[in-house]
Amino acid sequence: MVACYTIGKTGTPIANDLTRVGSKYPESYLRGWLREPQEQKPGAHMPKIQMNESDARALAAYLASLK
């Protein structure tokens, strides 16, 4: 699996640092971004990740907690 983002000092700094992403976006936006990134931001380089709704909710909750 390729990782593009960083959280703290972990990850690959190709894309944005997600260390404080929960301070910028609500959980509902992050869940939408994970499920349908092109709908959230047309032209984004983020690929659509194949994950079920339960995993998307869990990951969005984690990202929303990063403040």
N, C-alpha and C positions, 0 to 999 in steps of 0.2 A: 504494500500500500504506500502511496506517495502522500506525504504530508506537506502542505504549502504554508500553513500558519504556524505561529509560535504562541505559546502561553508561558509567560515567564522566560526562562532560558531553554525551554524544551521545544523542539520542532525545527522546521526549516523556514528561514525568513524570506520566502518567495512572495507571500501575500501579507496581509495585515497582521499585526500583533493582536491577539485576542485576550490579552491579560485583563483588560477592563471592559470587555465588550458588553457586559451586563449593565454597565453604567450608561451606555449609549442606546441600547435597543431593548424593547420589552421581549419577554419570552415568546409571545405570539408571533412577533416579527421574525425572531430567530428560527422558530419552527417552520415558518413559511419559507425562509431562506434555505433551510436544509432540504425541504421537500421540493420546492420549485424556485430555484434561484433566478431564473430568467423572468419569472412573473414579478418578483420583488424588484429586480433591477435589470431591465432589458439590456443586453450587450455585455453583461457581467461575464468574467472569465471563469466563474465558479461552475463546475460541471454539476449536473443533477446526480445526486448520490442515491443509489438504490438502498432504501431502508424502510422498514415498516413504521407505522404511525407510533407505535409504542417506543421504538428506539429514537425516533425523531423527537418525541416529547421528552424523553429522558436526556438526550443530548442538549436540547434547547433549554431545559431546566438547569443543567450544569453550566452552560454558557451564560445564562441569565444571572447565575450566582457569582460570576466573575466581575467583581466591582472594585 
